[in-house]
Amino acid sequence: MAPRSRKAIQVRRTQADRDAVTVEIGYAFLSAGLAAALVFGAVAGPALAFALPHVVERGLTAAACGLAVAVFVLRVTHVLWRFGRRPDGT
């Protein structure tokens, strides 16, 4: 059986479409950065504000870093995925 050839569908995008994608990417990264900073501050804040044992401070800081990275990735993915699934195609 011969392999099927797949034809690439090329869509010409207008300048407005390209600008919309650029703005949406910027929004995704900015909002994700702010959300990650809020999560980091909420989790690591007590370690910075209070005199806690060193092990607890390191644990809170490590947990805050992990959660902040996860929130950042999830937020960027959510915003860009939602943008890509718009019914108007932009």
C-alpha positions as CSV (number, residue, x, y, z in Angstrom):
1,M,0.0,0.0,0.0
2,A,1.5,3.3,-1.1
3,P,1.7,6.1,1.5
4,R,-0.8,8.9,1.1
5,S,0.6,12.3,0.4
6,R,-0.7,15.0,2.7
7,K,-1.2,18.4,1.2
8,A,-0.5,21.2,3.5
9,I,-3.3,23.7,3.7
10,Q,-1.8,27.2,3.5
11,V,-3.8,30.0,4.9
12,R,-2.8,33.5,4.1
13,R,-3.0,35.6,7.2
14,T,-3.6,39.3,7.1
15,Q,-1.6,41.8,9.1
16,A,-4.5,42.2,11.5
17,D,-4.4,38.4,12.1
18,R,-0.7,38.4,12.8
19,D,-1.1,41.4,15.1
20,A,-3.9,39.7,17.0
21,V,-1.7,36.6,17.5
22,T,1.2,38.8,18.7
23,V,-1.0,40.7,21.2
24,E,-2.5,37.4,22.5
25,I,0.9,35.9,23.1
26,G,2.0,39.0,25.0
27,Y,-1.2,38.9,27.0
28,A,-0.7,35.2,27.8
29,F,2.8,35.8,29.0
30,L,2.0,38.9,31.0
31,S,-1.0,37.4,32.7
32,A,0.8,34.2,33.4
33,G,3.7,36.1,35.0
34,L,1.4,38.0,37.2
35,A,-0.5,34.9,38.3
36,A,2.8,33.0,39.0
37,A,4.1,36.0,41.0
38,L,0.9,36.0,43.1
39,V,1.1,32.2,43.7
40,F,4.8,32.5,44.6
41,G,4.1,35.4,47.0
42,A,1.1,33.6,48.7
43,V,3.1,30.4,49.3
44,A,6.6,31.8,50.0
45,G,5.3,34.9,51.8
46,P,5.2,33.4,55.2
47,A,8.7,32.1,54.9
48,L,9.9,35.7,54.1
49,A,7.7,37.4,56.6
50,F,8.2,35.2,59.7
51,A,11.1,33.7,61.4
52,L,10.6,30.0,60.5
53,P,13.0,27.1,60.8
54,H,15.4,26.8,57.8
55,V,13.9,23.5,56.6
56,V,10.4,25.0,56.6
57,E,11.6,28.1,54.7
58,R,13.3,26.0,52.1
59,G,10.3,23.8,51.7
60,L,7.9,26.7,51.3
61,T,10.3,28.4,48.8
62,A,10.6,25.1,46.8
63,A,6.9,24.6,46.8
64,A,6.3,28.2,45.7
65,C,8.7,27.8,42.8
66,G,7.1,24.6,41.6
67,L,3.6,26.0,41.9
68,A,4.6,29.2,40.2
69,V,6.0,27.4,37.2
70,A,2.9,25.2,37.0
71,V,0.6,28.2,37.1
72,F,2.6,30.0,34.5
73,V,2.6,27.1,32.1
74,L,-1.1,26.3,32.6
75,R,-2.1,30.0,32.2
76,V,-0.1,30.4,28.9
77,T,-1.5,27.2,27.6
78,H,-5.1,28.0,28.6
79,V,-5.0,31.5,27.0
80,L,-3.4,30.5,23.8
81,W,-5.5,27.3,23.4
82,R,-8.7,29.4,23.9
83,F,-7.5,31.9,21.4
84,G,-6.8,29.2,18.8
85,R,-10.3,27.8,19.2
86,R,-12.2,31.0,18.4
87,P,-15.0,30.4,15.9
88,D,-14.0,33.4,13.8
89,G,-10.6,31.8,13.1
90,T,-8.5,34.6,14.5
